């Protein structure tokens, strides 16, 4: 079982819709959770982080964390074609002292 | 503020040649990470340093790969000899090892070994 799992997609949503990206992790000692966006041919870019249960909002992005269910998600409201990218979930564990990345979900927002 | 700097951005070399990739982390960051990304395997951690000391090199594929961090502002990843299967994008990332440990990535080096 992979330590951090994401649906690889591709996920397609129409412009203006809500895109929902999901991630599960296996290490219950995980402390911090990150979402990176990676455009084709570019490097991963940090867009959100969360470390407490609940929701964290930043503009059109909302990260949701449920440690009991070992689940973290990213919601993108009012999706735009410029949001089309691969979204990587990453989890920091104090025991591993490093980030573990999921394989990424490819999102396409259709105009 | 300058981000993580990597050089070269692109490298094309022949099998058997030595390749050296370079990274300058963000000033003040004391952890540095080398990753490799391919379509088949995704993003893989090769090695990371904390305060210039290698902490975990379990991701280094084999003895052909070596990494050094002689000071807080410079690191190298060397492949000798290179093989076609080493073709990938190599990213360097840095973080402050306090707080939530978020990592910031450099632009990457696209390596092609023919």
HADDOCK unambig.tbl for C-alpha pairs under 7 A between the chains (distance, minus, plus):
assign (segid A and resid 32 and name CA) (segid B and resid 100 and name CA) 6.23 0.50 0.50
assign (segid A and resid 42 and name CA) (segid B and resid 107 and name CA) 6.60 0.50 0.50
assign (segid A and resid 43 and name CA) (segid B and resid 105 and name CA) 6.41 0.50 0.50
assign (segid A and resid 43 and name CA) (segid B and resid 106 and name CA) 6.69 0.50 0.50
assign (segid A and resid 43 and name CA) (segid B and resid 107 and name CA) 5.32 0.50 0.50
assign (segid A and resid 43 and name CA) (segid B and resid 108 and name CA) 6.47 0.50 0.50
assign (segid A and resid 44 and name CA) (segid B and resid 105 and name CA) 6.34 0.50 0.50
assign (segid A and resid 45 and name CA) (segid B and resid 105 and name CA) 6.99 0.50 0.50
assign (segid A and resid 46 and name CA) (segid B and resid 104 and name CA) 6.99 0.50 0.50
assign (segid A and resid 101 and name CA) (segid B and resid 43 and name CA) 6.97 0.50 0.50
assign (segid A and resid 103 and name CA) (segid B and resid 42 and name CA) 5.74 0.50 0.50
